[in-house]
Structures are given as C-alpha cells and as structure tokens.
Amino acid sequence: MHAQASSHTTTTTERGSFALARCSCGWTGPARRSRDKARTDAAEHARTNGS
C-alpha cells in the first residue's frame, strides 16, 4: 500500500492552448482554456482534500 502525502501541493501547467491543474497526490484536473479556471480547480482540490 502506498503512503499518502500529508499535504496536497498543486500546480498548473500548460499543454498547448490548455491549462491543467495537477497535484502531488496524482490528481489532474480537466484541461481548461482559462488559466484562471485551472487555478480555481487546483485551489478547490487542495481545499477539499485537506491541504
């Protein structure tokens, strides 16, 4: 069994004209054309998962 990270560290990355939110836990958000929406996805993930 894998140990869970004690905190979620989120980042956003760009792939072409899309931005994606990613987390140290392995979660990846949907591709977004809006960088702001990708950042919002990352913040929501961190908030709901105890960062």
N, CA, C and O atoms as a GROMACS GRO file, in nm:
protein
  204
    1MET      N    1   0.084  -0.117   0.000
    1MET     CA    2   0.000   0.000   0.000
    1MET      C    3   0.089   0.124   0.000
    1MET      O    4   0.192   0.128   0.069
    2HIS      N    5   0.050   0.226  -0.078
    2HIS     CA    6   0.127   0.349  -0.087
    2HIS      C    7   0.090   0.444   0.026
    2HIS      O    8  -0.026   0.453   0.065
    3ALA      N    9   0.190   0.513   0.077
    3ALA     CA   10   0.164   0.613   0.180
    3ALA      C   11   0.108   0.738   0.115
    3ALA      O   12   0.153   0.779   0.008
    4GLN      N   13   0.009   0.800   0.179
    4GLN     CA   14  -0.047   0.923   0.127
    4GLN      C   15   0.038   1.041   0.169
    4GLN      O   16   0.094   1.042   0.278
    5ALA      N   17   0.047   1.139   0.081
    5ALA     CA   18   0.117   1.263   0.117
    5ALA      C   19   0.035   1.336   0.222
    5ALA      O   20  -0.088   1.335   0.218
    6SER      N   21   0.104   1.399   0.316
    6SER     CA   22   0.033   1.467   0.424
    6SER      C   23  -0.030   1.597   0.376
    6SER      O   24  -0.123   1.646   0.440
    7SER      N   25   0.017   1.654   0.268
    7SER     CA   26  -0.044   1.775   0.214
    7SER      C   27  -0.049   1.765   0.063
    7SER      O   28   0.028   1.691   0.000
    8HIS      N   29  -0.139   1.840   0.008
    8HIS     CA   30  -0.155   1.841  -0.137
    8HIS      C   31  -0.089   1.968  -0.191
    8HIS      O   32  -0.127   2.079  -0.155
    9THR      N   33   0.009   1.950  -0.278
    9THR     CA   34   0.077   2.061  -0.341
    9THR      C   35   0.029   2.070  -0.485
    9THR      O   36   0.056   1.980  -0.565
   10THR      N   37  -0.042   2.177  -0.517
   10THR     CA   38  -0.099   2.190  -0.650
   10THR      C   39  -0.018   2.286  -0.736
   10THR      O   40   0.044   2.380  -0.686
   11THR      N   41  -0.021   2.261  -0.866
   11THR     CA   42   0.043   2.347  -0.965
   11THR      C   43  -0.047   2.352  -1.087
   11THR      O   44  -0.140   2.272  -1.101
   12THR      N   45  -0.020   2.446  -1.175
   12THR     CA   46  -0.087   2.447  -1.304
   12THR      C   47   0.020   2.438  -1.412
   12THR      O   48   0.128   2.497  -1.399
   13THR      N   49  -0.010   2.366  -1.516
   13THR     CA   50   0.082   2.352  -1.628
   13THR      C   51   0.007   2.381  -1.756
   13THR      O   52  -0.116   2.374  -1.760
   14GLU      N   53   0.080   2.414  -1.859
   14GLU     CA   54   0.018   2.442  -1.988
   14GLU      C   55   0.055   2.333  -2.087
   14GLU      O   56   0.168   2.284  -2.092
   15ARG      N   57  -0.044   2.297  -2.166
   15ARG     CA   58  -0.024   2.199  -2.273
   15ARG      C   59  -0.092   2.258  -2.396
   15ARG      O   60  -0.214   2.249  -2.412
   16GLY      N   61  -0.012   2.319  -2.481
   16GLY     CA   62  -0.069   2.388  -2.596
   16GLY      C   63  -0.150   2.508  -2.549
   16GLY      O   64  -0.100   2.590  -2.472
   17SER      N   65  -0.275   2.518  -2.594
   17SER     CA   66  -0.359   2.631  -2.553
   17SER      C   67  -0.443   2.598  -2.430
   17SER      O   68  -0.535   2.673  -2.396
   18PHE      N   69  -0.412   2.488  -2.364
   18PHE     CA   70  -0.488   2.446  -2.246
   18PHE      C   71  -0.403   2.454  -2.120
   18PHE      O   72  -0.281   2.437  -2.125
   19ALA      N   73  -0.469   2.478  -2.008
   19ALA     CA   74  -0.404   2.477  -1.877
   19ALA      C   75  -0.464   2.362  -1.797
   19ALA      O   76  -0.584   2.337  -1.805
   20LEU      N   77  -0.381   2.293  -1.720
   20LEU     CA   78  -0.427   2.183  -1.636
   20LEU      C   79  -0.378   2.204  -1.494
   20LEU      O   80  -0.266   2.249  -1.471
   21ALA      N   81  -0.462   2.170  -1.399
   21ALA     CA   82  -0.423   2.170  -1.259
   21ALA      C   83  -0.373   2.030  -1.225
   21ALA      O   84  -0.430   1.931  -1.270
   22ARG      N   85  -0.267   2.024  -1.147
   22ARG     CA   86  -0.211   1.896  -1.104
   22ARG      C   87  -0.179   1.903  -0.956
   22ARG      O   88  -0.160   2.011  -0.901
   23CYS      N   89  -0.174   1.785  -0.893
   23CYS     CA   90  -0.147   1.778  -0.751
   23CYS      C   91  -0.042   1.671  -0.723
   23CYS      O   92  -0.026   1.576  -0.800
   24SER      N   93   0.029   1.688  -0.613
   24SER     CA   94   0.131   1.592  -0.573
   24SER      C   95   0.071   1.455  -0.540
   24SER      O   96   0.144   1.355  -0.537
   25CYS      N   97  -0.060   1.448  -0.516
   25CYS     CA   98  -0.125   1.319  -0.486
   25CYS      C   99  -0.155   1.239  -0.612
   25CYS      O  100  -0.198   1.124  -0.603
   26GLY      N  101  -0.135   1.299  -0.729
   26GLY     CA  102  -0.162   1.229  -0.854
   26GLY      C  103  -0.287   1.278  -0.926
   26GLY      O  104  -0.310   1.240  -1.040
   27TRP      N  105  -0.366   1.360  -0.860
   27TRP     CA  106  -0.488   1.415  -0.920
   27TRP      C  107  -0.453   1.511  -1.033
   27TRP      O  108  -0.357   1.587  -1.022
   28THR      N  109  -0.529   1.506  -1.140
   28THR     CA  110  -0.516   1.602  -1.251
   28THR      C  111  -0.655   1.653  -1.285
   28THR      O  112  -0.748   1.574  -1.304
   29GLY      N  113  -0.669   1.783  -1.292
   29GLY     CA  114  -0.798   1.843  -1.328
   29GLY      C  115  -0.819   1.839  -1.478
   29GLY      O  116  -0.730   1.800  -1.553
   30PRO      N  117  -0.938   1.878  -1.520
   30PRO     CA  118  -0.967   1.881  -1.664
   30PRO      C  119  -0.888   1.991  -1.735
   30PRO      O  120  -0.851   2.091  -1.674
   31ALA      N  121  -0.864   1.972  -1.863
   31ALA     CA  122  -0.796   2.074  -1.943
   31ALA      C  123  -0.890   2.193  -1.959
   31ALA      O  124  -1.008   2.177  -1.991
   32ARG      N  125  -0.836   2.310  -1.937
   32ARG     CA  126  -0.916   2.433  -1.944
   32ARG      C  127  -0.849   2.533  -2.037
   32ARG      O  128  -0.726   2.542  -2.039
   33ARG      N  129  -0.926   2.606  -2.113
   33ARG     CA  130  -0.870   2.716  -2.192
   33ARG      C  131  -0.839   2.835  -2.101
   33ARG      O  132  -0.752   2.916  -2.132
   34SER      N  133  -0.910   2.846  -1.991
   34SER     CA  134  -0.891   2.955  -1.896
   34SER      C  135  -0.789   2.914  -1.790
   34SER      O  136  -0.811   2.820  -1.714
   35ARG      N  137  -0.677   2.986  -1.784
   35ARG     CA  138  -0.577   2.959  -1.680
   35ARG      C  139  -0.636   2.985  -1.542
   35ARG      O  140  -0.605   2.913  -1.447
   36ASP      N  141  -0.720   3.088  -1.531
   36ASP     CA  142  -0.782   3.120  -1.403
   36ASP      C  143  -0.871   3.005  -1.356
   36ASP      O  144  -0.872   2.974  -1.236
   37LYS      N  145  -0.944   2.942  -1.445
   37LYS     CA  146  -1.029   2.828  -1.408
   37LYS      C  147  -0.944   2.709  -1.364
   37LYS      O  148  -0.981   2.637  -1.272
   38ALA      N  149  -0.831   2.687  -1.428
   38ALA     CA  150  -0.741   2.579  -1.387
   38ALA      C  151  -0.687   2.606  -1.247
   38ALA      O  152  -0.676   2.514  -1.166
   39ARG      N  153  -0.653   2.732  -1.218
   39ARG     CA  154  -0.607   2.767  -1.083
   39ARG      C  155  -0.719   2.747  -0.981
   39ARG      O  156  -0.694   2.703  -0.869
   40THR      N  157  -0.842   2.780  -1.019
   40THR     CA  158  -0.957   2.759  -0.931
   40THR      C  159  -0.977   2.611  -0.904
   40THR      O  160  -1.006   2.572  -0.791
   41ASP      N  161  -0.963   2.527  -1.007
   41ASP     CA  162  -0.972   2.381  -0.990
   41ASP      C  163  -0.868   2.332  -0.889
   41ASP      O  164  -0.899   2.251  -0.802
   42ALA      N  165  -0.746   2.382  -0.901
   42ALA     CA  166  -0.637   2.342  -0.811
   42ALA      C  167  -0.668   2.385  -0.667
   42ALA      O  168  -0.650   2.307  -0.574
   43ALA      N  169  -0.714   2.508  -0.651
   43ALA     CA  170  -0.746   2.558  -0.517
   43ALA      C  171  -0.860   2.479  -0.454
   43ALA      O  172  -0.856   2.448  -0.335
   44GLU      N  173  -0.961   2.446  -0.532
   44GLU     CA  174  -1.076   2.369  -0.482
   44GLU      C  175  -1.030   2.228  -0.440
   44GLU      O  176  -1.073   2.177  -0.337
   45HIS      N  177  -0.945   2.167  -0.521
   45HIS     CA  178  -0.894   2.034  -0.488
   45HIS      C  179  -0.817   2.039  -0.356
   45HIS      O  180  -0.837   1.954  -0.268
   46ALA      N  181  -0.729   2.136  -0.341
   46ALA     CA  182  -0.649   2.149  -0.219
   46ALA      C  183  -0.740   2.175  -0.098
   46ALA      O  184  -0.717   2.120   0.010
   47ARG      N  185  -0.842   2.258  -0.116
   47ARG     CA  186  -0.932   2.292  -0.006
   47ARG      C  187  -1.013   2.171   0.038
   47ARG      O  188  -1.029   2.149   0.158
   48THR      N  189  -1.063   2.094  -0.055
   48THR     CA  190  -1.148   1.979  -0.020
   48THR      C  191  -1.070   1.856   0.022
   48THR      O  192  -1.128   1.760   0.073
   49ASN      N  193  -0.938   1.859   0.003
   49ASN     CA  194  -0.858   1.743   0.039
   49ASN      C  195  -0.758   1.771   0.150
   49ASN      O  196  -0.659   1.700   0.165
   50GLY      N  197  -0.784   1.875   0.228
   50GLY     CA  198  -0.707   1.900   0.348
   50GLY      C  199  -0.569   1.954   0.332
   50GLY      O  200  -0.481   1.920   0.412
   51SER      N  201  -0.545   2.036   0.235
   51SER     CA  202  -0.412   2.095   0.219
   51SER      C  203  -0.382   2.192   0.329
   51SER      O  204  -0.274   2.251   0.332
   0.00000   0.00000   0.00000
